[in-house]
């Protein structure tokens, strides 16, 4: 069976390629744009049969030059929420996604794609319903608008094969170093602690105490598991939140990072109060530039995902971040440093 993974040299894409390899599937067509070129390192230890730049893939796929495709995992996108070039964002995230959807529809190929929790933006309710979708930037809007197209196709019964969108919440884990400033807080905390011996968090904001702003942090391990679950059940369609269903504070992430690194050096774990007392965690004033633009709380509503039959539990921050820190430690000099 042959699979296509777009954004294959990126974060989630590379982890999906790895998961397919672990199933014994090596017939994978990787699609990406190697800018910067160092993203190749995310694929260097994986098995693929071909690579296409995203600029040439669309035509090759449309003309049937790739053979029979079992499914397309469309992870390729500009994920920089600070990007202000709306023309680029819409061409890259919206129009390209529609083109691939059209080709998959014509060729009856299952299409599993990355949406985003950024579609909710200014909302305080995270359910897959139009009334709660309030994107705050053009990135969120590009994802929201494509989800709307998918809904229209469902309503008009214009799909010919499986179509599934996943609204990723705060994903962290291996193979994200190329993301730079957009990498997870766990990744940045790891480097901050290694370099300075302290992790810095925002102080009080939005009605939350210092470091107690809460997000739904989800391990890329779980993100991949959900993707493969739906690939294994091509009769299931829809747009689904993909988080843990838990909102955990940034203090939990910082504590998990520091304590895991301490334990790997033979030191004991410390409570949050002890970490603060020893100045291993410090709180900094909330930046004026983020006032009114910052989500202090996110939590995926998993009702629809569970109704679709996904029953596995999700890693907590303590479980997932601990595993991630050990991976970063074991891969120093390969994928642990920012590109």
VOBA-1610 file (N, C-alpha, C; in pm, whole numbers, padded with zeros to 5 digits, always signed):
BEGIN
Unk+00084-00119+00000Unk+00000+00000+00000Unk+00088+00124+00000Unk+00051+00222-00080Unk+00129+00345-00092Unk+00055+00461-00027Unk+00127+00535+00057Unk+00071+00649+00126Unk+00143+00776+00086Unk+00072+00886+00091Unk+00130+01018+00071Unk+00123+01093+00203Unk+00235+01155+00241Unk+00238+01242+00359Unk+00291+01377+00314Unk+00207+01479+00317Unk+00256+01614+00288Unk+00307+01676+00419Unk+00398+01772+00406Unk+00464+01822+00526Unk+00546+01713+00592Unk+00596+01620+00512Unk+00661+01499+00564Unk+00790+01528+00638Unk+00857+01638+00604Unk+00979+01675+00676Unk+00949+01764+00795Unk+00821+01789+00820Unk+00779+01871+00932Unk+00752+01788+01055Unk+00691+01849+01152Unk+00673+01791+01284Unk+00580+01670+01284Unk+00452+01692+01263Unk+00355+01582+01266Unk+00378+01489+01148Unk+00408+01546+01031Unk+00429+01464+00912Unk+00538+01361+00930Unk+00652+01402+00984Unk+00763+01308+01004Unk+00727+01200+01104Unk+00650+01236+01206Unk+00608+01135+01303Unk+00509+01036+01242Unk+00427+01082+01146Unk+00338+00989+01076Unk+00418+00894+00988Unk+00519+00946+00918Unk+00605+00860+00837Unk+00670+00754+00926Unk+00720+00795+01041Unk+00782+00701+01133Unk+00683+00592+01176Unk+00561+00633+01206Unk+00460+00536+01251Unk+00425+00437+01139Unk+00417+00486+01015Unk+00393+00395+00903Unk+00510+00297+00888Unk+00631+00347+00900Unk+00748+00259+00894Unk+00742+00150+01000Unk+00699+00187+01120Unk+00692+00090+01229Unk+00588-00017+01203Unk+00494+00013+01115Unk+00396-00088+01072Unk+00450-00171+00957Unk+00572-00145+00915Unk+00631-00216+00803Unk+00599-00154+00669Unk+00544-00033+00670Unk+00507+00036+00546Unk+00619+00133+00509Unk+00687+00104+00398Unk+00796+00189+00351Unk+00760+00259+00220Unk+00649+00219+00160Unk+00608+00281+00034Unk+00534+00410+00065Unk+00613+00512+00099Unk+00561+00641+00139Unk+00618+00749+00048Unk+00529+00830-00009Unk+00573+00945-00088Unk+00572+01067+00004Unk+00688+01124+00023Unk+00703+01241+00110Unk+00694+01368+00026Unk+00614+01461+00073Unk+00596+01590+00005Unk+00629+01701+00104Unk+00711+01794+00060Unk+00744+01906+00149Unk+00811+02015+00066Unk+00858+02116+00137Unk+00935+02225+00078Unk+01053+02244+00171Unk+01172+02206+00126Unk+01288+02204+00215Unk+01351+02342+00228Unk+01273+02431+00287Unk+01322+02563+00325Unk+01288+02582+00473Unk+01384+02577+00563Unk+01526+02556+00540Unk+01557+02411+00506Unk+01670+02392+00440Unk+01708+02258+00394Unk+01730+02162+00509Unk+01767+02213+00626Unk+01798+02126+00739Unk+01679+02043+00785Unk+01560+02075+00736Unk+01445+01990+00771Unk+01464+01847+00723Unk+01555+01826+00629Unk+01578+01689+00580Unk+01611+01594+00694Unk+01667+01648+00804Unk+01707+01562+00915Unk+01589+01489+00977Unk+01468+01543+00964Unk+01351+01475+01016Unk+01318+01349+00937Unk+01371+01338+00816Unk+01345+01220+00732Unk+01466+01128+00718Unk+01581+01173+00765Unk+01705+01101+00736Unk+01707+00960+00794Unk+01638+00935+00904Unk+01637+00802+00964Unk+01510+00725+00931Unk+01431+00776+00836Unk+01305+00712+00799Unk+01313+00657+00657Unk+01217+00570+00622Unk+01215+00506+00490Unk+01100+00563+00406Unk+01135+00615+00288Unk+01035+00662+00193Unk+01074+00608+00055Unk+00978+00611-00037Unk+01010+00565-00172Unk+01034+00679-00269Unk+00984+00798-00236Unk+01002+00913-00327Unk+00978+01042-00250Unk+01032+01149-00303Unk+01013+01282-00246Unk+00972+01378-00356Unk+00872+01460-00327Unk+00829+01565-00419Unk+00830+01699-00347Unk+00878+01802-00412Unk+00854+01935-00362Unk+00705+01964-00378Unk+00650+02043-00286Unk+00506+02067-00291Unk+00464+02134-00422Unk+00557+02207-00486Unk+00524+02277-00609Unk+00504+02182-00727Unk+00565+02065-00720Unk+00552+01969-00830Unk+00459+01854-00798Unk+00429+01836-00670Unk+00347+01721-00630Unk+00206+01730-00685Unk+00146+01846-00676Unk+00005+01862-00713Unk-00021+01812-00856Unk+00064+01852-00950Unk+00045+01812-01090Unk+00068+01663-01108Unk+00172+01609-01042Unk+00200+01466-01055Unk+00084+01383-01001Unk+00027+01426-00890Unk-00086+01356-00830Unk-00208+01365-00920Unk-00238+01483-00971Unk-00356+01504-01054Unk-00351+01422-01182Unk-00231+01404-01235Unk-00217+01330-01360Unk-00202+01180-01340Unk-00215+01135-01214Unk-00214+00991-01187Unk-00079+00926-01199Unk+00028+01003-01183Unk+00162+00948-01202Unk+00215+00877-01077Unk+00137+00879-00970Unk+00187+00822-00844Unk+00137+00680-00819Unk+00051+00631-00906Unk-00005+00499-00885Unk-00121+00502-00787Unk-00160+00385-00737Unk-00272+00374-00645Unk-00230+00419-00506Unk-00302+00518-00452Unk-00270+00574-00321Unk-00372+00526-00219Unk-00323+00470-00107Unk-00412+00420-00003Unk-00475+00535+00076Unk-00399+00642+00099Unk-00450+00758+00172Unk-00350+00871+00163Unk-00400+00993+00176Unk-00316+01113+00185Unk-00329+01170+00326Unk-00216+01183+00393Unk-00210+01255+00520Unk-00158+01395+00488Unk-00246+01492+00491Unk-00208+01629+00450Unk-00173+01710+00574Unk-00042+01713+00605Unk+00008+01785+00722Unk+00081+01913+00681Unk+00103+01933+00553Unk+00178+02048+00506Unk+00099+02177+00519Unk+00159+02279+00578Unk+00094+02410+00594Unk+00195+02507+00653Unk+00164+02634+00642Unk+00236+02735+00719Unk+00168+02742+00855Unk+00241+02706+00961Unk+00181+02701+01095Unk+00222+02819+01182Unk+00282+02920+01121Unk+00328+03036+01196Unk+00210+03130+01222Unk+00162+03130+01346Unk+00045+03213+01379Unk+00077+03362+01375Unk+00205+03397+01365Unk+00245+03538+01359Unk+00262+03586+01214Unk+00244+03497+01118Unk+00258+03535+00977Unk+00149+03636+00939Unk+00191+03745+00876Unk+00095+03851+00840Unk+00070+03861+00690Unk+00138+03777+00611Unk+00115+03778+00466Unk-00007+03691+00436Unk-00122+03754+00431Unk-00245+03680+00411Unk-00253+03611+00277Unk-00196+03672+00173Unk-00199+03612+00041Unk-00122+03480+00041Unk-00004+03480+00103Unk+00076+03358+00114Unk+00002+03253+00197Unk-00052+03294+00311Unk-00118+03200+00401Unk-00237+03133+00331Unk-00318+03209+00262Unk-00436+03152+00199Unk-00399+03062+00081Unk-00296+03099+00006Unk-00252+03014-00105Unk-00195+02883-00053Unk-00120+02890+00054Unk-00049+02774+00107Unk-00141+02681+00187Unk-00224+02740+00272Unk-00306+02659+00363Unk-00446+02629+00311Unk-00503+02725+00240Unk-00642+02709+00195Unk-00650+02653+00053Unk-00595+02727-00044Unk-00611+02686-00183Unk-00543+02553-00212Unk-00424+02532-00159Unk-00353+02406-00183Unk-00432+02289-00124Unk-00492+02311-00007Unk-00572+02205+00056Unk-00694+02170-00027Unk-00758+02272-00086Unk-00873+02247-00172Unk-00832+02169-00297Unk-00720+02207-00356Unk-00673+02135-00475Unk-00650+01988-00445Unk-00588+01959-00332Unk-00564+01818-00296Unk-00696+01747-00266Unk-00789+01816-00203Unk-00921+01756-00179Unk-00990+01722-00310Unk-00981+01810-00407Unk-01044+01784-00537Unk-00983+01662-00605Unk-00850+01651-00597Unk-00783+01536-00660Unk-00820+01407-00588Unk-00821+01412-00455Unk-00858+01292-00378Unk-01003+01252-00408Unk-01090+01350-00424Unk-01229+01322-00456Unk-01240+01254-00593Unk-01167+01308-00689Unk-01169+01250-00825Unk-01115+01108-00827Unk-01008+01083-00751Unk-00944+00952-00752Unk-00992+00860-00641Unk-01088+00907-00560Unk-01146+00828-00451Unk-01041+00783-00351Unk-00958+00879-00309Unk-00850+00854-00213Unk-00887+00915-00078Unk-00877+00840+00031Unk-00901+00897+00164Unk-00808+01015+00192Unk-00864+01116+00256Unk-00792+01242+00276Unk-00803+01280+00423Unk-00691+01271+00494Unk-00685+01305+00636Unk-00597+01428+00651Unk-00651+01534+00707Unk-00578+01661+00703Unk-00570+01729+00839Unk-00471+01816+00852Unk-00449+01891+00975Unk-00529+02020+00972Unk-00624+02030+01061Unk-00687+02158+01090Unk-00619+02212+01215Unk-00684+02296+01292Unk-00617+02356+01407Unk-00719+02409+01508Unk-00681+02406+01635Unk-00762+02469+01739Unk-00762+02620+01725Unk-00674+02674+01639Unk-00675+02818+01612Unk-00804+02862+01546Unk-00882+02767+01495Unk-01013+02801+01439Unk-01106+02859+01547Unk-01081+02824+01674Unk-01165+02874+01783Unk-01125+03014+01827Unk-00995+03044+01818Unk-00946+03178+01844Unk-00997+03239+01973Unk-01087+03336+01959Unk-01136+03411+02074Unk-01248+03343+02150Unk-01280+03221+02116Unk-01389+03150+02184Unk-01342+03093+02318Unk-01435+03072+02408Unk-01403+03003+02533Unk-01468+02865+02538Unk-01523+02822+02425Unk-01583+02689+02411Unk-01520+02622+02290Unk-01475+02497+02310Unk-01396+02431+02206Unk-01468+02306+02155Unk-01583+02331+02091Unk-01663+02226+02029Unk-01668+02252+01880Unk-01674+02145+01802Unk-01670+02155+01656Unk-01801+02206+01600Unk-01834+02330+01635Unk-01957+02392+01589Unk-01928+02534+01543Unk-01998+02577+01440Unk-01974+02706+01378Unk-01983+02822+01477Unk-02074+02814+01573Unk-02096+02926+01664Unk-01978+02951+01757Unk-01887+02854+01769Unk-01773+02870+01859Unk-01642+02901+01784Unk-01650+02920+01656Unk-01530+02938+01574Unk-01507+03087+01549Unk-01400+03140+01610Unk-01373+03284+01604Unk-01223+03307+01587Unk-01167+03273+01470Unk-01022+03286+01452Unk-00972+03428+01475Unk-00853+03436+01537Unk-00796+03565+01572Unk-00685+03609+01479Unk-00646+03524+01385Unk-00539+03559+01291Unk-00564+03489+01158Unk-00486+03525+01058Unk-00511+03471+00923Unk-00477+03322+00917Unk-00386+03276+01002Unk-00360+03132+01009Unk-00487+03058+01051Unk-00547+03101+01162Unk-00670+03038+01208Unk-00781+03049+01105Unk-00786+03163+01037Unk-00891+03181+00936Unk-00870+03086+00818Unk-00744+03066+00776Unk-00718+02975+00664Unk-00764+02834+00696Unk-00744+02791+00820Unk-00787+02657+00861Unk-00939+02651+00875Unk-00995+02754+00933Unk-01140+02761+00949Unk-01211+02755+00814Unk-01162+02833+00717Unk-01230+02840+00589Unk-01225+02707+00515Unk-01113+02635+00525Unk-01108+02504+00461Unk-01203+02407+00530Unk-01210+02413+00663Unk-01309+02329+00733Unk-01450+02356+00683Unk-01479+02483+00655Unk-01611+02519+00604Unk-01638+02454+00468Unk-01536+02452+00384Unk-01550+02387+00252Unk-01578+02238+00271Unk-01507+02175+00362Unk-01528+02032+00388Unk-01671+02008+00436Unk-01720+02094+00524Unk-01858+02079+00572Unk-01957+02091+00456Unk-01931+02184+00367Unk-02019+02200+00251Unk-02018+02075+00164Unk-01900+02016+00146Unk-01892+01893+00065Unk-01969+01780+00132Unk-01958+01770+00265Unk-02035+01669+00337Unk-02185+01692+00316Unk-02228+01816+00334Unk-02371+01849+00323Unk-02425+01822+00184Unk-02342+01846+00083Unk-02383+01827-00056Unk-02355+01686-00106Unk-02300+01603-00017Unk-02267+01463-00049Unk-02177+01455-00172Unk-02075+01540-00172Unk-01983+01545-00285Unk-01852+01470-00259Unk-01838+01409-00144Unk-01717+01332-00117Unk-01734+01191-00173Unk-01623+01134-00220Unk-01626+01000-00277Unk-01545+00901-00194Unk-01470+00953-00097Unk-01390+00870-00008Unk-01382+00943+00126Unk-01319+00881+00221Unk-01307+00938+00355Unk-01242+01076+00353Unk-01299+01169+00431Unk-01238+01300+00456Unk-01246+01325+00606Unk-01129+01347+00668Unk-01124+01370+00813Unk-01031+01487+00842Unk-01079+01582+00921Unk-00997+01694+00965Unk-00972+01684+01114Unk-00850+01717+01156Unk-00813+01709+01297Unk-00773+01848+01347Unk-00846+01896+01446Unk-00813+02026+01504Unk-00711+02006+01616Unk-00585+02018+01579Unk-00477+01998+01674Unk-00475+02110+01778Unk-00459+02070+01904Unk-00440+02168+02010Unk-00288+02190+02027Unk-00236+02204+02145Unk-00094+02237+02163Unk-00010+02109+02158Unk+00041+02079+02040Unk+00114+01955+02018Unk+00262+01974+02054Unk+00319+01874+02120Unk+00462+01877+02153Unk+00520+01738+02127Unk+00652+01731+02111Unk+00717+01601+02095Unk+00831+01603+01996Unk+00888+01486+01969Unk+01006+01475+01883Unk+00985+01531+01743Unk+01094+01580+01685Unk+01103+01625+01547Unk+01036+01760+01522Unk+01038+01848+01622Unk+00978+01980+01604Unk+01081+02093+01604Unk+01210+02060+01611Unk+01310+02164+01633Unk+01317+02267+01521Unk+01279+02229+01398Unk+01282+02323+01286Unk+01179+02434+01299Unk+01084+02420+01390Unk+00975+02516+01401Unk+01018+02647+01468Unk+01137+02649+01528Unk+01187+02772+01587Unk+01093+02826+01693Unk+01053+02952+01678Unk+00968+03016+01780Unk+00833+02948+01793Unk+00789+02874+01688Unk+00659+02809+01693Unk+00667+02668+01752Unk+00786+02625+01795Unk+00797+02495+01863Unk+00725+02502+01997Unk+00701+02387+02056Unk+00622+02380+02178Unk+00693+02445+02297Unk+00616+02478+02400Unk+00676+02533+02520Unk+00766+02429+02587Unk+00734+02302+02577Unk+00819+02198+02634Unk+00958+02202+02569Unk+00962+02218+02439Unk+01089+02228+02366Unk+01168+02349+02413Unk+01102+02464+02423Unk+01172+02586+02464Unk+01214+02580+02610Unk+01133+02518+02695Unk+01172+02504+02835Unk+01296+02416+02848Unk+01304+02312+02769Unk+01421+02223+02771Unk+01548+02302+02743Unk+01546+02380+02635Unk+01665+02456+02599Unk+01694+02568+02698Unk+01590+02631+02749Unk+01607+02738+02847Unk+01675+02684+02973Unk+01630+02568+03018Unk+01686+02512+03141Unk+01829+02464+03120Unk+01855+02404+03005Unk+01991+02358+02976Unk+02089+02475+02968Unk+02043+02587+02913Unk+02132+02699+02889Unk+02148+02791+03010Unk+02040+02807+03090Unk+02046+02905+03198Unk+02011+02850+03336Unk+01962+02726+03341Unk+01927+02667+03470Unk+01798+02718+03528Unk+01717+02784+03445Unk+01589+02837+03492Unk+01488+02834+03378Unk+01361+02814+03412Unk+01252+02825+03315Unk+01168+02946+03354Unk+01139+03031+03257Unk+01064+03152+03284Unk+00922+03141+03228Unk+00825+03175+03311Unk+00684+03169+03275Unk+00620+03306+03297Unk+00506+03325+03233Unk+00434+03451+03253Unk+00375+03457+03394Unk+00373+03577+03447Unk+00311+03599+03578Unk+00159+03607+03562Unk+00090+03665+03660Unk-00056+03668+03660Unk-00109+03736+03533Unk-00214+03674+03476Unk-00281+03735+03361Unk-00413+03664+03338Unk-00512+03741+03295Unk-00640+03685+03254Unk-00717+03617+03365Unk-00691+03659+03489Unk-00759+03595+03602Unk-00689+03470+03651Unk-00574+03439+03596Unk-00498+03321+03636Unk-00374+03363+03713Unk-00339+03285+03814Unk-00218+03311+03891Unk-00095+03284+03805Unk+00022+03321+03857Unk+00146+03307+03782Unk+00166+03162+03736Unk+00186+03146+03605Unk+00211+03013+03548Unk+00090+02923+03543Unk-00026+02974+03581Unk-00146+02890+03588Unk-00238+02904+03467Unk-00198+02984+03368Unk-00272+02983+03242Unk-00269+02838+03189Unk-00379+02794+03131Unk-00394+02651+03101Unk-00419+02625+02952Unk-00354+02524+02903Unk-00373+02481+02764Unk-00394+02329+02760Unk-00450+02286+02650Unk-00462+02141+02625Unk-00336+02099+02549Unk-00238+02047+02624Unk-00111+02003+02567Unk-00122+01856+02529Unk-00100+01825+02401Unk-00117+01688+02352Unk+00013+01638+02288Unk+00054+01519+02326Unk+00176+01459+02271Unk+00156+01421+02125Unk+00261+01441+02045Unk+00253+01401+01905Unk+00231+01251+01892Unk+00271+01174+01994Unk+00244+01030+01992Unk+00094+01005+01981Unk+00016+01078+02059Unk-00129+01061+02054Unk-00188+01115+01925Unk-00134+01225+01876Unk-00181+01281+01749Unk-00167+01178+01637Unk-00053+01111+01633Unk-00030+01010+01530Unk-00124+00891+01549Unk-00143+00849+01672Unk-00233+00735+01698Unk-00374+00763+01646Unk-00422+00885+01668Unk-00557+00919+01622Unk-00561+00921+01469Unk-00461+00977+01406Unk-00455+00977+01260Unk-00461+00835+01204Unk-00384+00744+01263Unk-00381+00608+01212Unk-00510+00533+01244Unk-00573+00565+01356Unk-00703+00504+01387Unk-00803+00533+01276Unk-00809+00658+01232Unk-00904+00692+01128Unk-00862+00633+00992Unk-00733+00628+00967Unk-00687+00564+00843Unk-00727+00416+00840Unk-00731+00355+00958Unk-00772+00214+00968Unk-00923+00197+00959Unk-00997+00306+00968Unk-01144+00301+00962Unk-01193+00400+00857Unk-01175+00367+00730Unk-01207+00462+00622Unk-01355+00495+00609Unk-01439+00430+00685Unk-01582+00461+00682Unk-01616+00582+00771Unk-01519+00626+00852Unk-01543+00735+00946Unk-01501+00869+00885Unk-01590+00968+00892Unk-01565+01099+00834Unk-01598+01207+00937Unk-01543+01326+00914Unk-01580+01438+00999Unk-01463+01527+01037Unk-01492+01628+01117Unk-01392+01720+01170Unk-01391+01701+01321Unk-01272+01674+01377Unk-01263+01634+01517Unk-01156+01713+01590Unk-01186+01750+01714Unk-01083+01804+01801Unk-00981+01695+01830Unk-00853+01736+01836Unk-00749+01640+01872Unk-00662+01703+01981Unk-00708+01685+02103Unk-00635+01724+02223Unk-00655+01614+02324Unk-00621+01640+02448Unk-00637+01537+02551Unk-00771+01547+02621Unk-00838+01662+02608Unk-00958+01687+02684Unk-00928+01740+02824Unk-00797+01766+02851Unk-00756+01822+02979Unk-00685+01954+02956Unk-00712+02052+03040Unk-00638+02178+03040Unk-00541+02174+03156Unk-00411+02182+03127Unk-00310+02178+03233Unk-00228+02307+03231Unk-00186+02354+03349Unk-00114+02481+03356Unk+00029+02471+03302Unk+00080+02586+03260Unk+00219+02593+03215Unk+00315+02551+03328Unk+00273+02572+03452Unk+00355+02525+03565Unk+00380+02375+03558Unk+00279+02299+03512Unk+00296+02153+03499Unk+00402+02119+03395Unk+00401+02192+03283Unk+00499+02166+03178Unk+00640+02195+03230Unk+00657+02313+03291Unk+00789+02352+03342Unk+00838+02254+03448Unk+00750+02216+03539Unk+00789+02122+03645Unk+00829+01988+03587Unk+00755+01940+03487Unk+00786+01811+03425Unk+00920+01816+03352Unk+00945+01926+03283Unk+01073+01941+03213Unk+01188+01938+03313Unk+01182+02023+03414Unk+01293+02036+03509Unk+01313+01907+03588Unk+01206+01850+03639Unk+01221+01730+03721Unk+01271+01610+03642Unk+01230+01598+03517Unk+01282+01488+03435Unk+01431+01504+03412Unk+01474+01626+03380Unk+01616+01651+03358Unk+01695+01631+03488Unk+01638+01672+03600Unk+01705+01650+03729Unk+01719+01501+03758Unk+01614+01426+03736Unk+01617+01283+03766Unk+01717+01209+03677Unk+01733+01254+03555Unk+01832+01192+03466Unk+01974+01218+03514Unk+01990+01319+03600Unk+02121+01349+03657Unk+02133+01300+03801Unk+02038+01215+03842Unk+02044+01157+03975Unk+01994+01246+04086Unk+01924+01355+04051Unk+01871+01446+04152Unk+01724+01416+04177Unk+01676+01454+04292Unk+01537+01425+04328Unk+01443+01526+04264Unk+01317+01483+04246Unk+01214+01572+04195Unk+01174+01671+04304Unk+01135+01790+04261Unk+01095+01895+04354Unk+00950+01936+04327Unk+00884+01982+04431Unk+00748+02035+04415Unk+00755+02169+04343Unk+00640+02217+04297Unk+00638+02348+04231Unk+00688+02456+04326Unk+00644+02453+04451Unk+00688+02554+04547Unk+00840+02550+04566Unk+00895+02431+04570Unk+01041+02417+04585Unk+01114+02466+04461Unk+01059+02438+04343Unk+01122+02485+04219Unk+01124+02638+04214Unk+01016+02699+04262Unk+01010+02846+04265Unk+01105+02900+04371Unk+01105+02838+04490Unk+01193+02884+04598Unk+01340+02877+04558Unk+01376+02775+04484Unk+01515+02760+04442Unk+01545+02836+04312Unk+01447+02912+04265Unk+01459+02995+04145Unk+01493+02913+04020Unk+01440+02792+04016Unk+01449+02711+03895Unk+01334+02744+03802Unk+01227+02797+03859Unk+01117+02856+03782Unk+01105+03001+03827Unk+01100+03092+03729Unk+01081+03234+03757Unk+00965+03286+03675Unk+00895+03385+03730Unk+00781+03444+03661Unk+00817+03585+03614Unk+00784+03614+03489Unk+00814+03743+03430Unk+00684+03817+03399Unk+00689+03950+03394Unk+00566+04026+03366Unk+00505+03987+03232Unk+00374+03984+03228Unk+00305+03951+03103Unk+00331+04064+03003Unk+00375+04030+02881Unk+00413+04133+02784Unk+00293+04212+02731Unk+00310+04342+02723Unk+00203+04430+02674Unk+00159+04392+02533Unk+00253+04344+02452Unk+00222+04312+02312Unk+00122+04199+02298Unk+00108+04118+02404Unk+00017+04003+02396Unk-00118+04027+02464Unk-00131+04140+02530Unk-00257+04168+02598Unk-00373+04171+02498Unk-00475+04093+02525Unk-00591+04085+02437Unk-00574+03992+02320Unk-00454+03932+02304Unk-00428+03843+02191Unk-00385+03703+02236Unk-00399+03676+02362Unk-00344+03554+02421Unk-00455+03466+02476Unk-00448+03338+02443Unk-00546+03243+02496Unk-00496+03192+02631Unk-00565+03227+02738Unk-00525+03180+02872Unk-00578+03041+02902Unk-00672+02992+02819Unk-00734+02862+02846Unk-00777+02797+02715Unk-00738+02671+02696Unk-00792+02589+02587Unk-00813+02447+02641Unk-00918+02383+02595Unk-00945+02245+02635Unk-01036+02181+02531Unk-00985+02080+02466Unk-01061+02014+02360Unk-01183+01942+02416Unk-01296+01964+02353Unk-01414+01884+02380Unk-01403+01759+02293Unk-01393+01643+02356Unk-01369+01518+02282Unk-01496+01439+02255Unk-01612+01500+02273Unk-01738+01428+02257Unk-01747+01362+02119Unk-01718+01437+02014Unk-01731+01381+01879Unk-01624+01276+01851Unk-01502+01298+01900Unk-01397+01198+01879Unk-01434+01067+01946Unk-01484+01073+02067Unk-01523+00951+02138Unk-01642+00886+02070Unk-01736+00966+02021Unk-01852+00911+01952Unk-01812+00839+01824Unk-01700+00882+01765Unk-01651+00817+01643Unk-01582+00684+01673Unk-01564+00653+01801Unk-01510+00522+01838Unk-01368+00521+01888Unk-01305+00638+01901Unk-01168+00639+01953Unk-01174+00631+02104Unk-01117+00524+02161Unk-01133+00497+02304Unk-01005+00508+02384Unk-00890+00516+02320Unk-00763+00517+02392Unk-00749+00642+02480Unk-00677+00627+02590Unk-00648+00740+02676Unk-00536+00824+02615Unk-00521+00947+02665Unk-00418+01038+02617Unk-00314+01059+02727Unk-00190+01075+02687Unk-00083+01100+02782Unk-00106+01233+02855Unk-00083+01233+02986Unk-00084+01359+03060Unk+00043+01437+03028Unk+00045+01564+03069Unk+00168+01643+03053Unk+00285+01573+03123Unk+00260+01524+03245Unk+00368+01462+03320Unk+00423+01340+03247Unk+00335+01260+03188Unk+00379+01140+03115Unk+00447+01175+02984Unk+00379+01257+02904Unk+00429+01287+02771Unk+00554+01372+02769Unk+00558+01475+02855Unk+00676+01562+02858Unk+00797+01486+02909Unk+00777+01399+03008Unk+00888+01319+03058Unk+00948+01234+02946Unk+00864+01170+02867Unk+00913+01089+02755Unk+00986+01175+02652Unk+00931+01294+02629Unk+00991+01384+02530Unk+01128+01433+02577Unk+01141+01465+02705Unk+01271+01512+02756Unk+01378+01404+02742Unk+01340+01281+02766Unk+01436+01171+02750Unk+01475+01155+02603Unk+01379+01176+02513Unk+01411+01169+02370Unk+01507+01280+02331Unk+01480+01402+02376Unk+01570+01513+02345Unk+01710+01487+02400Unk+01717+01434+02520Unk+01846+01404+02580Unk+01922+01300+02498Unk+01851+01199+02449Unk+01915+01092+02373Unk+01954+01135+02232Unk+01897+01246+02184Unk+01922+01290+02046Unk+01996+01422+02039Unk+02075+01450+02138Unk+02153+01574+02136Unk+02243+01574+02013Unk+02248+01691+01946Unk+02332+01703+01828Unk+02268+01653+01701Unk+02147+01596+01711Unk+02077+01548+01591Unk+01952+01631+01565Unk+01856+01618+01655Unk+01733+01692+01637Unk+01694+01778+01757Unk+01785+01792+01853Unk+01747+01866+01973Unk+01772+02015+01963Unk+01861+02058+01876Unk+01892+02201+01868Unk+01805+02268+01763Unk+01768+02392+01787Unk+01688+02465+01686Unk+01766+02482+01558Unk+01700+02468+01445Unk+01766+02489+01316Unk+01800+02637+01300
//
